[in-house]
Amino acid sequence: MNKRIQTLTILLRSTNMELKFSTITSTDPIRVTAPRRGAASIVAIAVLVILAGIMAQQVRRVLMERRQMRNEVAYLQTEKLVDAGLTLAQKSKSKDPAWMGLTWNLPPGSIHQTNSAEVVITVQDDSCTVVARYPANAEIPFQVTRTRKLTP
């Protein structure tokens, strides 16, 4: 660095120019900007880590809500199947008093593309019990049971 200043001073003297040392600043980019670049990188990485954590939490929340919504839809479908079974039992018993019930299997594709259902209707005397399972092909299906008295 000193050799540069001396060379510059000699060149300036030979051309009758004055050199003001106050205007010469350090031109070494490593000393001036390295700590700032490092600090900016650390801050940027910290911000990215925080944003990644927030995004991961939001994705987890959305997946939980989606799973909850699917479960609610499946449960409501099971309740609708029980109501349909009770209506079927009422109509069948009014047409044929000797009717004792049936097992109603709905294959995949009739309610949902991949889910099947099962509705078991049993009639004893004047009461009807309906048990609906949906989706029947799942590990743990929803099951709703209702018992009603059939009116003639």
LUMLUM-907912 format. One record per residue (C-alpha): residue number from 0; chain; x negated, y negated, z negated. Coordinates in steps of 0.1 Angstrom, whole numbers, plus 2048, in hexadecimal, padded with zeros to 3 digits. Example, Ala and Ser with C-alpha at 12.3 -4.5 7.8 and 13.67 -1.06 7.14 Angstrom:
<atoms>
+-----+------+-----+-----+-----+
! pos ! unit !  xx !  yy !  zz !
+-----+------+-----+-----+-----+
!   0 !    A ! 785 ! 82D ! 7B2 !
!   1 !    A ! 777 ! 80B ! 7B9 !
+-----+------+-----+-----+-----+
</atoms>
This chain:
<atoms>
+-----+------+-----+-----+-----+
! pos ! unit !  xx !  yy !  zz !
+-----+------+-----+-----+-----+
!   0 !    A ! 800 ! 800 ! 800 !
!   1 !    A ! 7E4 ! 7E7 ! 7F7 !
!   2 !    A ! 7D2 ! 7F0 ! 818 !
!   3 !    A ! 7F2 ! 7E5 ! 82B !
!   4 !    A ! 7F3 ! 7C4 ! 819 !
!   5 !    A ! 7CE ! 7BD ! 81F !
!   6 !    A ! 7D1 ! 7C6 ! 844 !
!   7 !    A ! 7EF ! 7AF ! 847 !
!   8 !    A ! 7DD ! 793 ! 835 !
!   9 !    A ! 7BF ! 796 ! 84C !
!  10 !    A ! 7D5 ! 796 ! 86A !
!  11 !    A ! 7E8 ! 778 ! 85E !
!  12 !    A ! 7C9 ! 764 ! 856 !
!  13 !    A ! 7BB ! 76A ! 878 !
!  14 !    A ! 7DA ! 75B ! 887 !
!  15 !    A ! 7DA ! 73D ! 86F !
!  16 !    A ! 7FA ! 748 ! 85D !
!  17 !    A ! 800 ! 748 ! 838 !
!  18 !    A ! 80C ! 767 ! 825 !
!  19 !    A ! 823 ! 763 ! 808 !
!  20 !    A ! 821 ! 781 ! 7F1 !
!  21 !    A ! 843 ! 779 ! 7E2 !
!  22 !    A ! 855 ! 783 ! 802 !
!  23 !    A ! 845 ! 7A6 ! 804 !
!  24 !    A ! 859 ! 7C0 ! 7F2 !
!  25 !    A ! 854 ! 7E4 ! 7ED !
!  26 !    A ! 85D ! 7F7 ! 80D !
!  27 !    A ! 85B ! 819 ! 7FC !
!  28 !    A ! 87E ! 828 ! 801 !
!  29 !    A ! 878 ! 845 ! 7E9 !
!  30 !    A ! 874 ! 830 ! 7CA !
!  31 !    A ! 890 ! 818 ! 7D1 !
!  32 !    A ! 8AD ! 82E ! 7DD !
!  33 !    A ! 8A6 ! 851 ! 7CF !
!  34 !    A ! 8B6 ! 84B ! 7AD !
!  35 !    A ! 8D5 ! 83B ! 7BD !
!  36 !    A ! 8D9 ! 857 ! 7D6 !
!  37 !    A ! 8D6 ! 871 ! 7BA !
!  38 !    A ! 8EF ! 860 ! 7A4 !
!  39 !    A ! 907 ! 85C ! 7C1 !
!  40 !    A ! 904 ! 881 ! 7C9 !
!  41 !    A ! 90A ! 88B ! 7A5 !
!  42 !    A ! 929 ! 875 ! 7A3 !
!  43 !    A ! 936 ! 883 ! 7C5 !
!  44 !    A ! 931 ! 8A7 ! 7B9 !
!  45 !    A ! 942 ! 89F ! 798 !
!  46 !    A ! 960 ! 890 ! 7AA !
!  47 !    A ! 962 ! 8AE ! 7C2 !
!  48 !    A ! 961 ! 8C6 ! 7A5 !
!  49 !    A ! 97D ! 8B4 ! 794 !
!  50 !    A ! 992 ! 8B2 ! 7B4 !
!  51 !    A ! 98C ! 8D8 ! 7BA !
!  52 !    A ! 998 ! 8DF ! 796 !
!  53 !    A ! 9B8 ! 8CA ! 79B !
!  54 !    A ! 9BF ! 8DB ! 7BD !
!  55 !    A ! 9BA ! 8FE ! 7AE !
!  56 !    A ! 9D3 ! 8F6 ! 792 !
!  57 !    A ! 9EC ! 8E8 ! 7AB !
!  58 !    A ! 9E9 ! 907 ! 7C1 !
!  59 !    A ! 9EE ! 91D ! 7A3 !
!  60 !    A ! A0D ! 909 ! 799 !
!  61 !    A ! A1C ! 90C ! 7BC !
!  62 !    A ! A16 ! 931 ! 7BD !
!  63 !    A ! A27 ! 936 ! 79B !
!  64 !    A ! A45 ! 921 ! 7A6 !
!  65 !    A ! A47 ! 935 ! 7C6 !
!  66 !    A ! A47 ! 956 ! 7B3 !
!  67 !    A ! A61 ! 948 ! 79B !
!  68 !    A ! A77 ! 93E ! 7B7 !
!  69 !    A ! A75 ! 960 ! 7C8 !
!  70 !    A ! A7F ! 970 ! 7A7 !
!  71 !    A ! A9D ! 959 ! 7A3 !
!  72 !    A ! AA8 ! 961 ! 7C6 !
!  73 !    A ! AA5 ! 987 ! 7C0 !
!  74 !    A ! AB8 ! 984 ! 79F !
!  75 !    A ! AD4 ! 970 ! 7B0 !
!  76 !    A ! AD6 ! 98A ! 7CC !
!  77 !    A ! AD9 ! 9A5 ! 7B2 !
!  78 !    A ! AF6 ! 993 ! 7A2 !
!  79 !    A ! B07 ! 98F ! 7C4 !
!  80 !    A ! B03 ! 9B4 ! 7CA !
!  81 !    A ! B14 ! 9BC ! 7A8 !
!  82 !    A ! B31 ! 9A5 ! 7B1 !
!  83 !    A ! B34 ! 9B6 ! 7D3 !
!  84 !    A ! B34 ! 9D8 ! 7C2 !
!  85 !    A ! B50 ! 9CD ! 7AB !
!  86 !    A ! B65 ! 9C0 ! 7C8 !
!  87 !    A ! B5F ! 9E0 ! 7DB !
!  88 !    A ! B69 ! 9F5 ! 7BD !
!  89 !    A ! B89 ! 9E0 ! 7B8 !
!  90 !    A ! B94 ! 9E4 ! 7DD !
!  91 !    A ! B8A ! A08 ! 7DF !
!  92 !    A ! B9C ! A11 ! 7BF !
!  93 !    A ! BBC ! 9FF ! 7CA !
!  94 !    A ! BBC ! A12 ! 7EB !
!  95 !    A ! BB4 ! A34 ! 7DB !
!  96 !    A ! BBB ! A39 ! 7B6 !
!  97 !    A ! BA5 ! A59 ! 7B6 !
!  98 !    A ! B86 ! A45 ! 7C1 !
!  99 !    A ! B6A ! A4B ! 7A8 !
! 100 !    A ! B4E ! A36 ! 7B6 !
! 101 !    A ! B30 ! A37 ! 7CD !
! 102 !    A ! B0B ! A2F ! 7D1 !
! 103 !    A ! B06 ! A13 ! 7EA !
! 104 !    A ! AE3 ! A12 ! 7F9 !
! 105 !    A ! AD9 ! 9F4 ! 80D !
! 106 !    A ! ABA ! 9FA ! 823 !
! 107 !    A ! A9F ! 9E1 ! 829 !
! 108 !    A ! AAB ! 9C7 ! 843 !
! 109 !    A ! ACF ! 9C5 ! 837 !
! 110 !    A ! AC8 ! 9AB ! 81C !
! 111 !    A ! AA3 ! 9A3 ! 820 !
! 112 !    A ! A8A ! 9AE ! 83A !
! 113 !    A ! A76 ! 9C5 ! 822 !
! 114 !    A ! A8D ! 9C9 ! 803 !
! 115 !    A ! AA6 ! 9E4 ! 7FE !
! 116 !    A ! AC2 ! 9E4 ! 7E4 !
! 117 !    A ! AD7 ! 9FE ! 7D1 !
! 118 !    A ! AF9 ! 9FA ! 7C2 !
! 119 !    A ! B08 ! A16 ! 7AD !
! 120 !    A ! B2D ! A13 ! 7A6 !
! 121 !    A ! B3E ! A2B ! 78D !
! 122 !    A ! B62 ! A2B ! 783 !
! 123 !    A ! B70 ! A3B ! 764 !
! 124 !    A ! B94 ! A38 ! 75C !
! 125 !    A ! B9C ! A14 ! 763 !
! 126 !    A ! B79 ! A05 ! 75D !
! 127 !    A ! B5E ! A00 ! 777 !
! 128 !    A ! B39 ! 9FE ! 771 !
! 129 !    A ! B22 ! 9F0 ! 78C !
! 130 !    A ! AFC ! 9F1 ! 78A !
! 131 !    A ! AE9 ! 9DE ! 7A5 !
! 132 !    A ! AC3 ! 9E0 ! 7AA !
! 133 !    A ! AB1 ! 9C8 ! 7C1 !
! 134 !    A ! A97 ! 9CB ! 7D0 !
! 135 !    A ! A9A ! 9F1 ! 7CB !
! 136 !    A ! A79 ! 9F7 ! 7DD !
! 137 !    A ! A66 ! 9E1 ! 7C4 !
! 138 !    A ! A52 ! 9EE ! 7A6 !
! 139 !    A ! A69 ! 9DC ! 78E !
! 140 !    A ! A8A ! 9D3 ! 79E !
! 141 !    A ! AA4 ! 9BC ! 78F !
! 142 !    A ! AC1 ! 9CF ! 781 !
! 143 !    A ! AE3 ! 9C0 ! 778 !
! 144 !    A ! AFF ! 9D5 ! 768 !
! 145 !    A ! B24 ! 9CA ! 765 !
! 146 !    A ! B42 ! 9DC ! 758 !
! 147 !    A ! B65 ! 9D1 ! 75F !
! 148 !    A ! B88 ! 9DE ! 75A !
! 149 !    A ! B99 ! 9E5 ! 77B !
! 150 !    A ! BBC ! 9D8 ! 77E !
! 151 !    A ! BD6 ! 9EC ! 792 !
+-----+------+-----+-----+-----+
</atoms>
